[in-house]
Amino acid sequence: MRLSQLLWVLSFVAGGFAVVYYTIIREDQLPLIAEAIRGVDATRSDDVYTTAADIVYWSGFAIMVTILLIQITLLVSFMSRREGIRWWQLATLILQALLFALALELVAGGEKGVLLRQLLAGQCGLVLLALLISTFPAAIHWTARQHDVRRGLVGSSATDL
């Protein structure tokens, strides 16, 4: 369980770094996003493409932050041994994969987008590993106990020591 927890935390670090890096490269990415949108329909004015690029950028940012916060919340629930949490964690992995596909197409273009794509792929990989490890038999037994088993004498407390 500790390895699964460590992998989740490492995925949060990668996701947090991706969000910060995405913010840093914003000015470089906006023209690339606008060009990708212009490729769909080139009959609009430049202001439309600039506004659409802003909307796509901030939507990608909001999705990245939301997925990260949901995953943190689900990890806390998982460590509290809530039933069915692995399914919710799997759903966030699927959302992350969709975000990665979006990043490949729209928001992570150009030279500076390479690191963003690598961070998002690394985050997806860490989440997948954490989910796989959390399905090992020992992890399933840990979850099924529903409470911590403490060592020591029955009826003893910390003040008796």
SEPA-436746 format. One record per residue: z, y, x of N, C-alpha, C in turn. Coordinates in steps of 0.001 Angstrom, whole numbers, padded with zeros to 6 digits. Layout:
N
{n_w->Z | n_v->Y | n_u->X | ca_w->Z | ca_v->Y | ca_u->X | c_w->Z | c_v->Y | c_u->X}
...
//
This chain:
161
{n_w->000000 | n_v->-001192 | n_u->000821 | ca_w->000000 | ca_v->000000 | ca_u->000000 | c_w->000000 | c_v->001259 | c_u->000867}
{n_w->000687 | n_v->001174 | n_u->001980 | ca_w->000740 | ca_v->002351 | ca_u->002859 | c_w->-000643 | c_v->002681 | c_u->003425}
{n_w->-001433 | n_v->001663 | n_u->003728 | ca_w->-002780 | ca_v->001901 | ca_u->004235 | c_w->-003649 | c_v->002554 | c_u->003162}
{n_w->-003529 | n_v->002090 | n_u->001943 | ca_w->-004272 | ca_v->002701 | ca_u->000842 | c_w->-003855 | c_v->004160 | c_u->000668}
{n_w->-002558 | n_v->004394 | n_u->000714 | ca_w->-002048 | ca_v->005757 | ca_u->000582 | c_w->-002552 | c_v->006637 | c_u->001729}
{n_w->-002553 | n_v->006107 | n_u->002939 | ca_w->-003051 | ca_v->006861 | ca_u->004093 | c_w->-004527 | c_v->007208 | c_u->003919}
{n_w->-005323 | n_v->006243 | n_u->003454 | ca_w->-006748 | ca_v->006514 | ca_u->003240 | c_w->-006962 | c_v->007569 | c_u->002172}
{n_w->-006152 | n_v->007544 | n_u->001123 | ca_w->-006253 | ca_v->008590 | ca_u->000100 | c_w->-005944 | c_v->009959 | c_u->000707}
{n_w->-004887 | n_v->010032 | n_u->001498 | ca_w->-004515 | ca_v->011306 | ca_u->002115 | c_w->-005618 | c_v->011784 | c_u->003052}
{n_w->-006199 | n_v->010873 | n_u->003817 | ca_w->-007307 | ca_v->011257 | ca_u->004702 | c_w->-008511 | c_v->011744 | c_u->003893}
{n_w->-008743 | n_v->011137 | n_u->002729 | ca_w->-009839 | ca_v->011614 | ca_u->001881 | c_w->-009540 | c_v->013011 | c_u->001350}
{n_w->-008263 | n_v->013295 | n_u->001083 | ca_w->-007895 | ca_v->014641 | ca_u->000633 | c_w->-008113 | c_v->015660 | c_u->001750}
{n_w->-007807 | n_v->015265 | n_u->002974 | ca_w->-008037 | ca_v->016156 | ca_u->004120 | c_w->-009535 | c_v->016431 | c_u->004266}
{n_w->-010340 | n_v->015373 | n_u->004179 | ca_w->-011792 | ca_v->015556 | ca_u->004283 | c_w->-012305 | c_v->016422 | c_u->003133}
{n_w->-011812 | n_v->016189 | n_u->001924 | ca_w->-012238 | ca_v->016991 | ca_u->000778 | c_w->-011797 | c_v->018440 | c_u->000896}
{n_w->-010576 | n_v->018650 | n_u->001360 | ca_w->-010093 | ca_v->020022 | ca_u->001549 | c_w->-010889 | c_v->020760 | c_u->002613}
{n_w->-011197 | n_v->020064 | n_u->003702 | ca_w->-012008 | ca_v->020666 | ca_u->004745 | c_w->-013412 | c_v->020969 | c_u->004230}
{n_w->-013964 | n_v->020075 | n_u->003378 | ca_w->-015290 | ca_v->020306 | ca_u->002799 | c_w->-015283 | c_v->021550 | c_u->001916}
{n_w->-014225 | n_v->021743 | n_u->001136 | ca_w->-014129 | ca_v->022927 | ca_u->000271 | c_w->-014068 | c_v->024197 | c_u->001121}
{n_w->-013247 | n_v->024179 | n_u->002166 | ca_w->-013134 | ca_v->025356 | ca_u->003039 | c_w->-014463 | c_v->025629 | c_u->003742}
{n_w->-015084 | n_v->024588 | n_u->004268 | ca_w->-016366 | ca_v->024754 | ca_u->004962 | c_w->-017448 | c_v->025244 | c_u->004006}
{n_w->-017440 | n_v->024725 | n_u->002789 | ca_w->-018400 | ca_v->025146 | ca_u->001769 | c_w->-018250 | c_v->026639 | c_u->001483}
{n_w->-017028 | n_v->027122 | n_u->001478 | ca_w->-016782 | ca_v->028553 | ca_u->001274 | c_w->-017276 | c_v->029361 | c_u->002468}
{n_w->-017076 | n_v->028848 | n_u->003662 | ca_w->-017491 | ca_v->029564 | ca_u->004872 | c_w->-019010 | c_v->029711 | c_u->004944}
{n_w->-019742 | n_v->028674 | n_u->004547 | ca_w->-021205 | ca_v->028713 | ca_u->004668 | c_w->-021885 | c_v->029259 | c_u->003411}
{n_w->-021138 | n_v->029886 | n_u->002545 | ca_w->-021669 | ca_v->030366 | ca_u->001266 | c_w->-022891 | c_v->031261 | c_u->001435}
{n_w->-022799 | n_v->032251 | n_u->002291 | ca_w->-023894 | ca_v->033212 | ca_u->002459 | c_w->-025164 | c_v->032552 | c_u->002991}
{n_w->-025006 | n_v->031533 | n_u->003803 | ca_w->-026172 | ca_v->030817 | ca_u->004325 | c_w->-026788 | c_v->029889 | c_u->003282}
{n_w->-025968 | n_v->029381 | n_u->002379 | ca_w->-026442 | ca_v->028410 | ca_u->001400 | c_w->-027094 | c_v->029060 | c_u->000183}
{n_w->-026664 | n_v->030247 | n_u->-000198 | ca_w->-027202 | ca_v->030882 | ca_u->-001410 | c_w->-028719 | c_v->031039 | c_u->-001384}
{n_w->-029342 | n_v->031520 | n_u->-000286 | ca_w->-030810 | ca_v->031599 | ca_u->-000285 | c_w->-031482 | c_v->030233 | c_u->-000397}
{n_w->-030875 | n_v->029211 | n_u->000202 | ca_w->-031442 | ca_v->027866 | ca_u->000118 | c_w->-031348 | c_v->027316 | c_u->-001303}
{n_w->-030233 | n_v->027593 | n_u->-001967 | ca_w->-030071 | ca_v->027171 | ca_u->-003360 | c_w->-031086 | c_v->027901 | c_u->-004235}
{n_w->-031258 | n_v->029208 | n_u->-003993 | ca_w->-032221 | ca_v->029991 | ca_u->-004773 | c_w->-033644 | c_v->029457 | c_u->-004581}
{n_w->-033981 | n_v->029041 | n_u->-003369 | ca_w->-035315 | ca_v->028484 | ca_u->-003121 | c_w->-035502 | c_v->027142 | c_u->-003833}
{n_w->-034446 | n_v->026344 | n_u->-003869 | ca_w->-034533 | ca_v->025063 | ca_u->-004592 | c_w->-034751 | c_v->025310 | c_u->-006085}
{n_w->-034104 | n_v->026331 | n_u->-006615 | ca_w->-034275 | ca_v->026671 | ca_u->-008032 | c_w->-035655 | c_v->027264 | c_u->-008263}
{n_w->-036124 | n_v->028079 | n_u->-007328 | ca_w->-037451 | ca_v->028678 | ca_u->-007433 | c_w->-038535 | c_v->027587 | c_u->-007457}
{n_w->-038271 | n_v->026471 | n_u->-006781 | ca_w->-039214 | ca_v->025365 | ca_u->-006767 | c_w->-039411 | c_v->024732 | c_u->-008136}
{n_w->-038451 | n_v->024915 | n_u->-009032 | ca_w->-038568 | ca_v->024371 | ca_u->-010385 | c_w->-039474 | c_v->025250 | c_u->-011241}
{n_w->-039258 | n_v->026573 | n_u->-011157 | ca_w->-040048 | ca_v->027515 | ca_u->-011956 | c_w->-040127 | c_v->028830 | c_u->-011191}
{n_w->-041286 | n_v->029166 | n_u->-010676 | ca_w->-041447 | ca_v->030356 | ca_u->-009835 | c_w->-041913 | c_v->031584 | c_u->-010605}
{n_w->-041775 | n_v->031588 | n_u->-011920 | ca_w->-042288 | ca_v->032702 | ca_u->-012717 | c_w->-041233 | c_v->033742 | c_u->-013053}
{n_w->-040022 | n_v->033593 | n_u->-012571 | ca_w->-038930 | ca_v->034522 | ca_u->-012910 | c_w->-038769 | c_v->035589 | c_u->-011835}
{n_w->-037939 | n_v->036577 | n_u->-012149 | ca_w->-037663 | ca_v->037628 | ca_u->-011162 | c_w->-036634 | c_v->037131 | c_u->-010145}
{n_w->-036528 | n_v->037841 | n_u->-009035 | ca_w->-035606 | ca_v->037436 | ca_u->-007968 | c_w->-034151 | c_v->037468 | c_u->-008414}
{n_w->-033803 | n_v->038391 | n_u->-009315 | ca_w->-032427 | ca_v->038476 | ca_u->-009806 | c_w->-032017 | c_v->037199 | c_u->-010540}
{n_w->-032933 | n_v->036608 | n_u->-011244 | ca_w->-032642 | ca_v->035362 | ca_u->-011969 | c_w->-032299 | c_v->034254 | c_u->-010977}
{n_w->-033050 | n_v->034166 | n_u->-009895 | ca_w->-032787 | ca_v->033122 | ca_u->-008900 | c_w->-031473 | c_v->033367 | c_u->-008167}
{n_w->-031170 | n_v->034615 | n_u->-007891 | ca_w->-029899 | ca_v->034940 | ca_u->-007242 | c_w->-028725 | c_v->034585 | c_u->-008140}
{n_w->-028828 | n_v->034937 | n_u->-009401 | ca_w->-027765 | ca_v->034611 | ca_u->-010360 | c_w->-027642 | c_v->033108 | c_u->-010551}
{n_w->-028760 | n_v->032426 | n_u->-010660 | ca_w->-028737 | ca_v->030968 | ca_u->-010821 | c_w->-028138 | c_v->030303 | c_u->-009581}
{n_w->-028450 | n_v->030818 | n_u->-008397 | ca_w->-027881 | ca_v->030269 | ca_u->-007162 | c_w->-026364 | c_v->030455 | c_u->-007144}
{n_w->-025893 | n_v->031623 | n_u->-007584 | ca_w->-024443 | ca_v->031848 | ca_u->-007679 | c_w->-023797 | c_v->030860 | c_u->-008644}
{n_w->-024425 | n_v->030645 | n_u->-009779 | ca_w->-023884 | ca_v->029714 | ca_u->-010779 | c_w->-023828 | c_v->028296 | c_u->-010219}
{n_w->-024888 | n_v->027869 | n_u->-009563 | ca_w->-024917 | ca_v->026517 | ca_u->-008986 | c_w->-023869 | c_v->026393 | c_u->-007882}
{n_w->-023764 | n_v->027418 | n_u->-007036 | ca_w->-022782 | ca_v->027379 | ca_u->-005949 | c_w->-021366 | c_v->027248 | c_u->-006498}
{n_w->-020992 | n_v->028147 | n_u->-007410 | ca_w->-019631 | ca_v->028140 | ca_u->-007939 | c_w->-019359 | c_v->026904 | c_u->-008791}
{n_w->-020378 | n_v->026373 | n_u->-009438 | ca_w->-020196 | ca_v->025121 | ca_u->-010185 | c_w->-019892 | c_v->023973 | c_u->-009220}
{n_w->-020622 | n_v->023898 | n_u->-008132 | ca_w->-020347 | ca_v->022879 | ca_u->-007116 | c_w->-018963 | c_v->023040 | c_u->-006525}
{n_w->-018567 | n_v->024270 | n_u->-006262 | ca_w->-017232 | ca_v->024554 | ca_u->-005733 | c_w->-016159 | c_v->024108 | c_u->-006720}
{n_w->-016320 | n_v->024470 | n_u->-007979 | ca_w->-015331 | ca_v->024107 | ca_u->-009006 | c_w->-015233 | c_v->022592 | c_u->-009166}
{n_w->-016357 | n_v->021909 | n_u->-009110 | ca_w->-016341 | ca_v->020451 | ca_u->-009244 | c_w->-015621 | c_v->019822 | c_u->-008057}
{n_w->-015880 | n_v->020312 | n_u->-006849 | ca_w->-015220 | ca_v->019775 | ca_u->-005661 | c_w->-013702 | c_v->019942 | c_u->-005745}
{n_w->-013259 | n_v->021126 | n_u->-006121 | ca_w->-011822 | ca_v->021406 | ca_u->-006204 | c_w->-011187 | c_v->020595 | c_u->-007336}
{n_w->-011862 | n_v->020510 | n_u->-008469 | ca_w->-011323 | ca_v->019768 | ca_u->-009611 | c_w->-011169 | c_v->018289 | c_u->-009287}
{n_w->-012180 | n_v->017693 | n_u->-008674 | ca_w->-012088 | ca_v->016278 | ca_u->-008309 | c_w->-010939 | c_v->016058 | c_u->-007328}
{n_w->-010791 | n_v->016950 | n_u->-006375 | ca_w->-009720 | ca_v->016821 | ca_u->-005393 | c_w->-008345 | c_v->016894 | c_u->-006068}
{n_w->-008155 | n_v->017841 | n_u->-006966 | ca_w->-006871 | ca_v->017975 | ca_u->-007657 | c_w->-006587 | c_v->016786 | c_u->-008573}
{n_w->-007606 | n_v->016294 | n_u->-009244 | ca_w->-007426 | ca_v->015117 | ca_u->-010099 | c_w->-007046 | c_v->013904 | c_u->-009262}
{n_w->-007688 | n_v->013740 | n_u->-008114 | ca_w->-007373 | ca_v->012601 | ca_u->-007258 | c_w->-005950 | c_v->012678 | c_u->-006719}
{n_w->-005487 | n_v->013860 | n_u->-006406 | ca_w->-004099 | ca_v->014013 | ca_u->-005950 | c_w->-003141 | c_v->013618 | c_u->-007068}
{n_w->-003416 | n_v->014083 | n_u->-008271 | ca_w->-002582 | ca_v->013733 | ca_u->-009415 | c_w->-002597 | c_v->012229 | c_u->-009676}
{n_w->-003763 | n_v->011615 | n_u->-009582 | ca_w->-003859 | ca_v->010174 | ca_u->-009813 | c_w->-003158 | c_v->009376 | c_u->-008720}
{n_w->-003160 | n_v->009866 | n_u->-007484 | ca_w->-002438 | ca_v->009166 | ca_u->-006429 | c_w->-000938 | c_v->009200 | c_u->-006698}
{n_w->-000436 | n_v->010331 | n_u->-007158 | ca_w->000985 | ca_v->010417 | ca_u->-007505 | c_w->001306 | c_v->009429 | c_u->-008629}
{n_w->000445 | n_v->009346 | n_u->-009618 | ca_w->000644 | ca_v->008386 | ca_u->-010710 | c_w->000549 | c_v->006948 | c_u->-010197}
{n_w->-000370 | n_v->006703 | n_u->-009276 | ca_w->-000521 | ca_v->005372 | ca_u->-008707 | c_w->000734 | c_v->004974 | c_u->-007945}
{n_w->001270 | n_v->005887 | n_u->-007159 | ca_w->002473 | ca_v->005583 | ca_u->-006395 | c_w->003684 | c_v->005427 | c_u->-007311}
{n_w->003607 | n_v->005950 | n_u->-008525 | ca_w->004659 | ca_v->005735 | ca_u->-009522 | c_w->004407 | c_v->004475 | c_u->-010332}
{n_w->003372 | n_v->003723 | n_u->-009968 | ca_w->003031 | ca_v->002423 | ca_u->-010545 | c_w->002644 | c_v->002492 | c_u->-012016}
{n_w->001901 | n_v->003499 | n_u->-012369 | ca_w->001379 | ca_v->003600 | ca_u->-013732 | c_w->000263 | c_v->002588 | c_u->-013919}
{n_w->000188 | n_v->002023 | n_u->-015099 | ca_w->-000847 | ca_v->001032 | ca_u->-015391 | c_w->-002200 | c_v->001709 | c_u->-015599}
{n_w->-003245 | n_v->001055 | n_u->-015163 | ca_w->-004600 | ca_v->001520 | ca_u->-015402 | c_w->-005068 | c_v->002676 | c_u->-014534}
{n_w->-004266 | n_v->003087 | n_u->-013577 | ca_w->-004630 | ca_v->004231 | ca_u->-012738 | c_w->-005824 | c_v->003917 | c_u->-011856}
{n_w->-005966 | n_v->002678 | n_u->-011417 | ca_w->-007105 | ca_v->002338 | ca_u->-010550 | c_w->-008436 | c_v->002609 | c_u->-011250}
{n_w->-008481 | n_v->002400 | n_u->-012562 | ca_w->-009710 | ca_v->002679 | ca_u->-013307 | c_w->-010020 | c_v->004173 | c_u->-013296}
{n_w->-008990 | n_v->004987 | n_u->-013433 | ca_w->-009198 | ca_v->006439 | ca_u->-013380 | c_w->-009615 | c_v->006869 | c_u->-011980}
{n_w->-009025 | n_v->006237 | n_u->-010971 | ca_w->-009425 | ca_v->006545 | ca_u->-009603 | c_w->-010873 | c_v->006137 | c_u->-009354}
{n_w->-011289 | n_v->005023 | n_u->-009925 | ca_w->-012687 | ca_v->004608 | ca_u->-009816 | c_w->-013603 | c_v->005629 | c_u->-010489}
{n_w->-013169 | n_v->006166 | n_u->-011612 | ca_w->-013971 | ca_v->007189 | ca_u->-012302 | c_w->-014137 | c_v->008431 | c_u->-011425}
{n_w->-013092 | n_v->008813 | n_u->-010695 | ca_w->-013231 | ca_v->009972 | ca_u->-009806 | c_w->-014164 | c_v->009663 | c_u->-008643}
{n_w->-014180 | n_v->008411 | n_u->-008188 | ca_w->-015121 | ca_v->008023 | ca_u->-007131 | c_w->-016558 | c_v->008144 | c_u->-007634}
{n_w->-016798 | n_v->007732 | n_u->-008866 | ca_w->-018135 | ca_v->007861 | ca_u->-009446 | c_w->-018522 | c_v->009332 | c_u->-009557}
{n_w->-017573 | n_v->010181 | n_u->-009983 | ca_w->-017848 | ca_v->011622 | ca_u->-010033 | c_w->-018150 | c_v->012178 | c_u->-008644}
{n_w->-017414 | n_v->011695 | n_u->-007647 | ca_w->-017669 | ca_v->012130 | ca_u->-006276 | c_w->-019061 | c_v->011728 | c_u->-005817}
{n_w->-019483 | n_v->010540 | n_u->-006177 | ca_w->-020828 | ca_v->010086 | ca_u->-005802 | c_w->-021881 | c_v->010970 | c_u->-006464}
{n_w->-021651 | n_v->011358 | n_u->-007712 | ca_w->-022582 | ca_v->012271 | ca_u->-008389 | c_w->-022582 | c_v->013638 | c_u->-007717}
{n_w->-021409 | n_v->014117 | n_u->-007317 | ca_w->-021327 | ca_v->015383 | ca_u->-006592 | c_w->-022083 | c_v->015297 | c_u->-005275}
{n_w->-021968 | n_v->014163 | n_u->-004600 | ca_w->-022685 | ca_v->013976 | ca_u->-003343 | c_w->-024195 | c_v->014032 | c_u->-003578}
{n_w->-024654 | n_v->013419 | n_u->-004661 | ca_w->-026080 | ca_v->013471 | ca_u->-004994 | c_w->-026512 | c_v->014905 | c_u->-005282}
{n_w->-025684 | n_v->015654 | n_u->-005984 | ca_w->-025967 | ca_v->017067 | ca_u->-006258 | c_w->-026010 | c_v->017853 | c_u->-004952}
{n_w->-025066 | n_v->017570 | n_u->-004066 | ca_w->-025030 | ca_v->018273 | ca_u->-002783 | c_w->-026275 | c_v->018002 | c_u->-001967}
{n_w->-026753 | n_v->016779 | n_u->-002006 | ca_w->-027974 | ca_v->016451 | ca_u->-001266 | c_w->-029169 | c_v->017242 | c_u->-001786}
{n_w->-029213 | n_v->017444 | n_u->-003085 | ca_w->-030363 | ca_v->018108 | ca_u->-003705 | c_w->-030275 | c_v->019630 | c_u->-003682}
{n_w->-029085 | n_v->020178 | n_u->-003920 | ca_w->-029019 | ca_v->021621 | ca_u->-004150 | c_w->-028157 | c_v->022398 | c_u->-003166}
{n_w->-026911 | n_v->022021 | n_u->-003020 | ca_w->-025963 | ca_v->022933 | ca_u->-002373 | c_w->-025716 | c_v->022671 | c_u->-000899}
{n_w->-026201 | n_v->021582 | n_u->-000355 | ca_w->-025925 | ca_v->021280 | ca_u->001053 | c_w->-027218 | c_v->021204 | c_u->001846}
{n_w->-028055 | n_v->022176 | n_u->001676 | ca_w->-029318 | ca_v->022195 | ca_u->002398 | c_w->-029194 | c_v->022912 | c_u->003723}
{n_w->-030221 | n_v->022822 | n_u->004488 | ca_w->-030272 | ca_v->023557 | ca_u->005746 | c_w->-029445 | c_v->022931 | c_u->006845}
{n_w->-029410 | n_v->023651 | n_u->007950 | ca_w->-028740 | ca_v->023181 | ca_u->009145 | c_w->-027225 | c_v->023091 | c_u->008974}
{n_w->-026644 | n_v->024086 | n_u->008282 | ca_w->-025191 | ca_v->024097 | ca_u->008111 | c_w->-024727 | c_v->023168 | c_u->007003}
{n_w->-025640 | n_v->022707 | n_u->006171 | ca_w->-025285 | ca_v->021779 | ca_u->005111 | c_w->-025094 | c_v->020355 | c_u->005596}
{n_w->-025497 | n_v->020074 | n_u->006835 | ca_w->-025376 | ca_v->018721 | ca_u->007381 | c_w->-023898 | c_v->018308 | c_u->007455}
{n_w->-023051 | n_v->019195 | n_u->007968 | ca_w->-021629 | ca_v->018882 | ca_u->008071 | c_w->-021010 | c_v->018697 | c_u->006686}
{n_w->-021434 | n_v->019509 | n_u->005728 | ca_w->-020917 | ca_v->019372 | ca_u->004362 | c_w->-021290 | c_v->018008 | c_u->003783}
{n_w->-022520 | n_v->017596 | n_u->003990 | ca_w->-022932 | ca_v->016267 | ca_u->003509 | c_w->-022127 | c_v->015163 | c_u->004179}
{n_w->-021868 | n_v->015308 | n_u->005474 | ca_w->-021086 | ca_v->014310 | ca_u->006193 | c_w->-019648 | c_v->014266 | c_u->005692}
{n_w->-019073 | n_v->015420 | n_u->005423 | ca_w->-017705 | ca_v->015459 | ca_u->004908 | c_w->-017609 | c_v->014823 | c_u->003532}
{n_w->-018566 | n_v->015132 | n_u->002667 | ca_w->-018544 | ca_v->014554 | ca_u->001324 | c_w->-018784 | c_v->013042 | c_u->001363}
{n_w->-019670 | n_v->012585 | n_u->002246 | ca_w->-019903 | ca_v->011145 | ca_u->002391 | c_w->-018658 | c_v->010465 | c_u->002963}
{n_w->-018017 | n_v->011097 | n_u->003920 | ca_w->-016784 | ca_v->010543 | ca_u->004484 | c_w->-015677 | c_v->010469 | c_u->003454}
{n_w->-015577 | n_v->011492 | n_u->002629 | ca_w->-014567 | ca_v->011482 | ca_u->001580 | c_w->-014831 | c_v->010337 | c_u->000595}
{n_w->-016078 | n_v->010161 | n_u->000201 | ca_w->-016429 | ca_v->009052 | ca_u->-000704 | c_w->-016108 | c_v->007704 | c_u->-000063}
{n_w->-016418 | n_v->007557 | n_u->001207 | ca_w->-016139 | ca_v->006310 | ca_u->001905 | c_w->-014644 | c_v->006017 | c_u->001998}
{n_w->-013850 | n_v->007036 | n_u->002287 | ca_w->-012399 | ca_v->006849 | ca_u->002362 | c_w->-011816 | c_v->006472 | c_u->001002}
{n_w->-012312 | n_v->007108 | n_u->-000048 | ca_w->-011842 | ca_v->006781 | ca_u->-001394 | c_w->-012213 | c_v->005344 | c_u->-001746}
{n_w->-013428 | n_v->004942 | n_u->-001417 | ca_w->-013853 | ca_v->003568 | ca_u->-001697 | c_w->-012973 | c_v->002564 | c_u->-000954}
{n_w->-012705 | n_v->002812 | n_u->000324 | ca_w->-011826 | ca_v->001926 | ca_u->001090 | c_w->-010419 | c_v->001884 | c_u->000496}
{n_w->-009891 | n_v->003040 | n_u->000118 | ca_w->-008556 | ca_v->003086 | ca_u->-000469 | c_w->-008498 | c_v->002289 | c_u->-001766}
{n_w->-009536 | n_v->002405 | n_u->-002588 | ca_w->-009572 | ca_v->001639 | ca_u->-003832 | c_w->-009677 | c_v->000138 | c_u->-003562}
{n_w->-010505 | n_v->-000236 | n_u->-002607 | ca_w->-010634 | ca_v->-001656 | ca_u->-002282 | c_w->-009319 | c_v->-002235 | c_u->-001767}
{n_w->-008652 | n_v->-001511 | n_u->-000895 | ca_w->-007381 | ca_v->-001992 | ca_u->-000356 | c_w->-006322 | c_v->-002063 | c_u->-001448}
{n_w->-006382 | n_v->-001163 | n_u->-002407 | ca_w->-005387 | ca_v->-001180 | ca_u->-003485 | c_w->-005597 | c_v->-002323 | c_u->-004463}
{n_w->-006678 | n_v->-003089 | n_u->-004307 | ca_w->-006900 | ca_v->-004259 | ca_u->-005161 | c_w->-006576 | c_v->-005569 | c_u->-004455}
{n_w->-006078 | n_v->-005507 | n_u->-003234 | ca_w->-005640 | ca_v->-006723 | ca_u->-002541 | c_w->-004460 | c_v->-007328 | c_u->-003298}
{n_w->-004252 | n_v->-008626 | n_u->-003207 | ca_w->-003171 | ca_v->-009273 | ca_u->-003967 | c_w->-001787 | c_v->-008655 | c_u->-003745}
{n_w->-001455 | n_v->-008302 | n_u->-002514 | ca_w->-000142 | ca_v->-007698 | ca_u->-002259 | c_w->000010 | c_v->-006368 | c_u->-003000}
{n_w->-001063 | n_v->-005601 | n_u->-003058 | ca_w->-001016 | ca_v->-004323 | ca_u->-003774 | c_w->-000895 | c_v->-004542 | c_u->-005275}
{n_w->-001562 | n_v->-005541 | n_u->-005794 | ca_w->-001460 | ca_v->-005850 | ca_u->-007221 | c_w->-000030 | c_v->-006262 | c_u->-007563}
{n_w->000593 | n_v->-007092 | n_u->-006715 | ca_w->001983 | ca_v->-007495 | ca_u->-006946 | c_w->002919 | c_v->-006294 | c_u->-006868}
{n_w->002659 | n_v->-005390 | n_u->-005924 | ca_w->003477 | ca_v->-004182 | ca_u->-005790 | c_w->003420 | c_v->-003361 | c_u->-007078}
{n_w->002227 | n_v->-003217 | n_u->-007639 | ca_w->002064 | ca_v->-002443 | ca_u->-008861 | c_w->002726 | c_v->-003142 | c_u->-010040}
{n_w->002643 | n_v->-004455 | n_u->-010095 | ca_w->003166 | ca_v->-005216 | ca_u->-011229 | c_w->004685 | c_v->-005167 | c_u->-011312}
{n_w->005370 | n_v->-004899 | n_u->-010201 | ca_w->006839 | ca_v->-004866 | ca_u->-010229 | c_w->007372 | c_v->-003738 | c_u->-011084}
{n_w->006627 | n_v->-002650 | n_u->-011215 | ca_w->006971 | ca_v->-001502 | ca_u->-012052 | c_w->008178 | c_v->-000706 | c_u->-011577}
{n_w->008899 | n_v->-001163 | n_u->-010572 | ca_w->010032 | ca_v->-000408 | ca_u->-010041 | c_w->010292 | c_v->-000869 | c_u->-008614}
{n_w->011033 | n_v->-000053 | n_u->-007880 | ca_w->011374 | ca_v->-000407 | ca_u->-006507 | c_w->012507 | c_v->-001416 | c_u->-006500}
{n_w->012419 | n_v->-002378 | n_u->-005620 | ca_w->013485 | ca_v->-003348 | ca_u->-005431 | c_w->014252 | c_v->-002883 | c_u->-004205}
{n_w->015504 | n_v->-002556 | n_u->-004416 | ca_w->016311 | ca_v->-002037 | ca_u->-003315 | c_w->017125 | c_v->-003167 | c_u->-002699}
{n_w->017283 | n_v->-003099 | n_u->-001408 | ca_w->018081 | ca_v->-004105 | ca_u->-000701 | c_w->019544 | c_v->-003680 | c_u->-000701}
{n_w->020393 | n_v->-004633 | n_u->-000648 | ca_w->021832 | ca_v->-004354 | ca_u->-000575 | c_w->022582 | c_v->-005180 | c_u->-001598}
{n_w->023874 | n_v->-004999 | n_u->-001621 | ca_w->024723 | ca_v->-005727 | ca_u->-002546 | c_w->024597 | c_v->-005134 | c_u->-003939}
{n_w->024669 | n_v->-006010 | n_u->-004939 | ca_w->024625 | ca_v->-005558 | ca_u->-006330 | c_w->025908 | c_v->-004777 | c_u->-006597}
{n_w->025773 | n_v->-003614 | n_u->-007146 | ca_w->026932 | ca_v->-002805 | ca_u->-007496 | c_w->027394 | c_v->-001899 | c_u->-006366}
{n_w->026818 | n_v->-002007 | n_u->-005199 | ca_w->027223 | ca_v->-001128 | ca_u->-004109 | c_w->026451 | c_v->000179 | c_u->-004200}
{n_w->027027 | n_v->001204 | n_u->-003700 | ca_w->026356 | ca_v->002505 | ca_u->-003715 | c_w->026421 | c_v->003091 | c_u->-002310}
{n_w->025812 | n_v->004210 | n_u->-002148 | ca_w->025770 | ca_v->004861 | ca_u->-000838 | c_w->027160 | c_v->005323 | c_u->-000422}
{n_w->028066 | n_v->005582 | n_u->-001381 | ca_w->029413 | ca_v->006052 | ca_u->-001032 | c_w->030276 | c_v->004915 | c_u->-000516}
{n_w->029895 | n_v->003657 | n_u->-000812 | ca_w->030679 | ca_v->002509 | ca_u->-000340 | c_w->030465 | c_v->002276 | c_u->001142}
{n_w->029423 | n_v->002787 | n_u->001713 | ca_w->029113 | ca_v->002572 | ca_u->003123 | c_w->029961 | c_v->003476 | c_u->003921}
//
